[in-house]
Amino acid sequence: MAGTFSEHLDLDRLRKRLRDKPRTKAGQVRQAWPDIRDLLAAGHSLKDIWAWLGEIGLVISYGRLSDYVGQLRRRDEAARLEIRQPNAEQSRAAPETLTQSRPPMRSETTAPPPTSGHDKERDPLANVLERENKRPGFNFNEEPDPKKLI
């Protein structure tokens, strides 16, 4: 049995498969992803790219292509962020914990530091915090400033 296997791996046969058409639609889109990404970056619409993919033999529904493109974009973005901030968790200080028995009043909370538009997209609660800080109407203060009283 040992005589039937060669001592070296024949990687050339494996490398020849790189250009073969993958079995699944997802694999085909993944194989074409670098070109699709470049076309999108050049300003072409996904609908035009979908039509062109159909012309070259990748027949897929537009909705499925849109899903795959979204997944691939998120994967690329996650990889980019991982490379940019490999030790982000270690460099951050431990989050502050409130030692008060009551939640902080609106006047005691500080507005979150200004962030770039890109970071704001990643924080799912940023819009809620922003609205909470700009909330109109009457805001009761349990401990009013004696200097501001009549």
N, C-alpha and C positions, 0 to 999 in steps of 0.2 A: 504494500500500500504506500509506503514511503517513497517508492520509486516512481509512482505515477505523478506526484506533485513535484514541481521544480523548486529549486532552492531560492529562486528569486520571484518576486511578484511582477507580473507583466502589466504594468500600469499603463502602457500604451493602449492596450485594448480598452481599458476603463476610460482613458482620456478621449478616445474616439467617440465614446457615447455622449460626451458633453454637448455636441451639436445635434444629437438625435432628438426627435420630437417626444416630449414627455407624454405619458399615458393619460394623465388627468388634465382637465382644463386649468385648474389652479397651477399645476406645474408648468403648463404652457405659458400662462400669464407671467409666472415668476421668471421663466426663461427670457421673456420679452421685456421684463420690467425695466432694465436699464434704458432701452430704447423708448419705451412708453414714458418714462420719467423725463427723458430729454425732450421728447415731443411736447409734453405738458409744459415744461420749463420754457420752451420756445414759443408758447402761446397757443398751441393747437387745442381744440376742444376735445374732451373725452369722447364725444359722439363721433367726431371725425376719426379719431384713433380707433374706435370700435368698428367703424366701417372699414378702415384699412386692414384691421386684423382679420375681418371676415374675408377680405380679398385675398389674403395670403394663406387662408385655410384654418384660421383659429376662429371657429364659429362658436360664439358664446352670447348669451343674452346681455343686453346693456346693463341691466340691474346687477347681474352677477359680476360683470367686469368692474362696475363701480364699487361693489363690495370688496373685490380683490385689490383694487387700487387703493382703497381706504386702508385695508389691512397692511399692505406693503408700505404705504406712507407712514403709518403708525410704527411699524417695525423699524423703518429707517430712522425716524425721529427718536425712538427709544435708544437705538444704537448710538446715534449722534450725542444724545444727552449723557449716555453712559460713558462715552469716550471723553466728553468735555468735563464731566464731574465724577470721576471714579470714586473719590473718597468724600463725597458731599456729606454723608451721614456722620463721618468722623470729625469733620471740620466744624460742623454746627454745634453751637452750645446747647446744653440741655434745655428743653422748653421750660419756661417759667410756670410755676404752679401758683394758683391763688391760695393764700392762706386766710383770706377773709371768710367770714361766715355767710356773707351775702354776695351776690354777683356784682361786678363793678358797675357803677352808674355810667350813663352815656357820657357825662362830662368827664369821668375819670378815664375812659378809654381813649387811647390815642389812635389817630387814623393810621392805617397800615402805611409803611413806607412806599413811596412811589416805585412802581415796578415797570419794567418795559412791557410793551404790549404782548410780547411773546410769553413772558412769565405769567401774565395775567390769564392767558388762555389755559394754562395748566392748573390754575387754582380754581376748583369748582365752586368755592364759596366766596370768591372775591367780590362778585356782584352783590351778594347778600350782605356782606360786611359794609360795602360802600353805601348801599341803600339804608342800612341800619344807622350809619353815621350821619346821613343826610336826611333823616326822617323828619318831616314837618310836623308842626303841632306842638302841643304842650308836653313838656318833659318834666315830670316831678323830680325834685331833688330832696332826698331825705335829710341831708345836712347842708342847709343853705349857708351862704357866706353872710355873717352878721353885718358886715360893712355894706352889703347890698340891700339889706332890709330897710324898710321905711322907718 
